[in-house]
């Protein structure tokens, strides 16, 4: 269960634990970022009312899921401890 504090802190926690992509180094992550960008555009076309705040919340949830899956060695999408 994610509480509001954890949800609000996910960006700084991920930055602290895994570092940042250096400016100009985004090309090294193109294979990962392009599918995500495509999904974002697809969702925005389907749901034009989805705004940047909603996108920010969705990204934070995905980051939290990735972090929890990494910490507890579970499948992404099933981040409950021991899942």
N, C-alpha and C positions, 0 to 999 in steps of 0.2 A: 504494500500500500504506500503510495506516494503522498507525503504531506506537502502543504503549500511551500514551506521553507525549502525542502529538498527540490521541489519543482523550480523555484526561483533561483536556486544556486547551481543548477546543473551545468550551465555554460562555464562558470568560473571553475567548477570542480573538474570538468573535462579538460579545460585548458591547463590547469595545474597538473593533472595526472598524466596527460598525453601530449601536451605541448600544442603549439599553434602551427598552422601551415605558413611557412615564411612567405612574405610578399614576393610575388613573382614565381613562387614555387608551386602554384596551383596546377600547372601542367603535369606534375608528377602524380597527381591524384585524379586525372581526367577520367580514367576508366571507372572510377567510383562516383565522381561527381556528375558526369553527364547523365547517367540513368536517373539519378535523384532529381536533376534539373528537369528532365523530361517528364517525370512523374508530377512534379510541382506544376508545370505548365498544363498537363492533362487535367489535373484536378481543378486548376483555375478555370479552364475552359468549361468543364462540367458544372462547376459551382462558382459563377462569377462573383457571388457575394462573399466568397472566402477572401478575407483581407490579410494584411501583413501580421496582425495580431494573432489571427487563427493559425497562420503559417508558423509563426514563432512558437506557439503552443505545441503544434504538431512536431516541429523539429526538436523541441525540448523533450517531448515524450519519447521520441525515437532515441535521442541521446541517452536518456535515462535508462531505457530498455537495453541499449547496447552496453552501457556501463554495468548494469545489474547482471546481465548475461555474462559479461567478462569476469566479474567478481565471483559469481557463483557457478561459473562453468555450466550454464544452462543454454537452451536454445533461445535465440532471439525471438521475441513474441511470447515467451513463456518465462518471464524473469522472476517469478516467485521463487524464493529460496528453496532449493531442493527439487525444483521442477524439472 
